[in-house]
Amino acid sequence: MFVGRYGFGIDLDRPFEEVLTAVQNALKEQGFGVLTTIDVKATLKEKLGLDMERYVILGACNPPLAHRALETEREVGLLLPCNVVVREVNGKTRVEIADPKAMLGIVGNPALDELANEARSRLERALQTLASS
């Protein structure tokens, strides 16, 4: 697993479509549903005529965690859902997840810290599932 400035992820030597399905299953095991799927490659091709590598953004939501966050601070909805990117990088398939601690940290409300930690733990477990399958 690698950690970036505002996210973390993993590179896998598996086909893109297989990883995309596996990511959705791993998220589901951790209580996250996928609310949105944005095919960035297809969108840029359609709207701008541009080609790029396969790149999909999944909007993942854990309803109990989202509810708790919204009950704590309504504006936090601007930072939801959790974005998960699946993309091709140098012949591998990369899965990157926006770090809930980084995202919710900008709110500056300590009441959200525990929630962010729980969300991050669940998302890390999803990545561990991908790494071991």
MODALIN-V915923 format. One record per run of one state. SS is the DSSP state (@ for helix, = for strand, . for the rest). FROM is the first residue (numbers start at 1). TO is the last residue. If there is no record, write none. Layout:
BEGIN
SS/FROM/TO
SS/FROM/TO
END
This chain:
BEGIN
./1/1
=/2/3
./4/6
=/7/12
./13/15
@/16/29
./30/32
=/33/39
@/40/48
./49/54
=/55/61
./62/62
@/63/72
./73/73
@/74/79
./80/81
=/82/89
./90/91
=/92/98
./99/99
@/100/105
./106/109
@/110/132
./133/133
END
